[in-house]
Amino acid sequence: MRALPVRIDAVLVQALIAAALSFAHLHDLALAAGQDGWKAWAYPVSVDLLLAAAWRRLRSGEAKAAGWCWFLVALTASLGANIATAGLLDLNDVPDWLRILVAGWPAIAFLGGTLLAHGATAGTLTRERESASKAITPEAPASAPELPAVEPEPVPPSTTPVPPALVTLARKVADEHRARTGTPIDTSTLRARLGVPLPLAEALSTHLT
């Protein structure tokens, strides 16, 4: 089988070499300041972790001031160790102020790492408030479908039976009323002239129109 070519990133290789050298310088400085054994190895680890936490905060785009602050603190510690172990400092006779600084570094690294890893940013707080508001705010009930308007049913015409003879008599009375008054007879007058109930008079009026 043909082996796949492995692409080596020169920038990544350079970063690994720089990290290894910085790690070794921090270890040597901590050892010279009286931190022997596993403690000398823990110092460079704490510096690298603080750098990584600060870089992660800068990449998130939120609270960049805190990210830059702790990034510069960790970078100063790493760069200071590189310069101090480059022959500018006698590692066999480390000054007292440097011993104090190295001894106090764990507390500084713990504070910076805690604030960077667990400190809620403004954007995180805003998202949490929005989520809580959505959780406690009840959703508006769906509006009921609008029912079509009901049109009133027309009133059916009168179904009172009318004898044909009574219709003939009603027409005669109506003709006499029109000849005498010049106006068509109304239902009340027709009822009074014929002496019939009102429903029957109304039915007769429909036959006269």
ZIVEN-V42895 format. One record per backbone hydrogen bond with DSSP energy under -1.0 kcal/mol. CO is the residue of the C=O (numbers start at 1). NH is the residue of the N-H. E is the energy in kcal/mol with one decimal. If there is no record, write none. Layout:
co:nh:e
CO:NH:E
CO:NH:E
This chain:
co:nh:e
9:13:-2.1
10:14:-2.3
11:15:-2.2
12:16:-2.2
13:17:-2.2
14:18:-2.4
15:19:-2.4
16:20:-2.3
17:21:-2.4
18:22:-2.5
19:23:-2.5
20:24:-2.2
21:25:-2.3
22:26:-2.3
23:27:-2.0
24:28:-2.4
25:29:-2.4
26:30:-2.4
27:31:-2.3
28:32:-2.2
29:33:-1.6
30:35:-2.6
31:34:-1.2
34:36:-1.1
36:39:-1.1
38:42:-1.5
39:43:-1.2
41:45:-1.0
42:46:-2.3
43:47:-1.9
44:48:-2.4
45:49:-2.4
46:50:-1.9
47:51:-2.1
48:52:-2.3
49:53:-2.4
50:54:-2.3
51:55:-2.4
52:56:-2.1
53:57:-1.9
54:58:-2.0
55:59:-2.1
56:60:-1.4
63:67:-1.6
64:68:-2.9
65:69:-2.1
66:70:-2.2
67:71:-1.9
68:72:-2.3
69:73:-1.7
70:74:-2.3
71:75:-2.4
72:76:-2.4
73:77:-1.9
74:78:-2.3
75:79:-3.1
76:80:-2.7
77:81:-1.7
78:82:-1.8
79:83:-2.2
80:84:-2.7
81:85:-1.9
83:86:-1.3
90:93:-1.6
95:99:-1.6
96:100:-2.4
97:101:-2.0
98:102:-2.7
99:103:-2.3
100:104:-1.9
104:108:-1.5
105:109:-3.0
106:110:-2.4
107:111:-2.3
108:112:-2.5
109:113:-2.7
110:114:-2.2
111:115:-2.3
112:116:-2.2
113:117:-2.4
114:118:-2.4
115:119:-1.0
121:125:-2.4
122:126:-2.3
123:127:-2.2
124:128:-2.3
125:129:-2.5
126:130:-2.3
127:131:-2.2
128:132:-2.4
129:133:-2.6
130:134:-2.1
131:135:-1.7
132:136:-1.7
133:137:-1.3
163:167:-1.6
164:168:-2.0
165:169:-2.1
166:170:-2.3
167:171:-2.0
168:172:-1.8
169:173:-2.4
170:174:-2.3
171:175:-2.4
172:176:-2.2
173:177:-2.2
174:178:-2.3
175:179:-2.3
176:180:-1.9
177:181:-2.8
178:182:-2.0
186:190:-2.3
187:191:-2.4
188:192:-2.2
189:193:-2.6
190:194:-2.1
191:195:-2.3
197:201:-2.3
198:202:-2.6
199:203:-2.1
200:204:-2.2
201:205:-2.0
202:206:-1.5
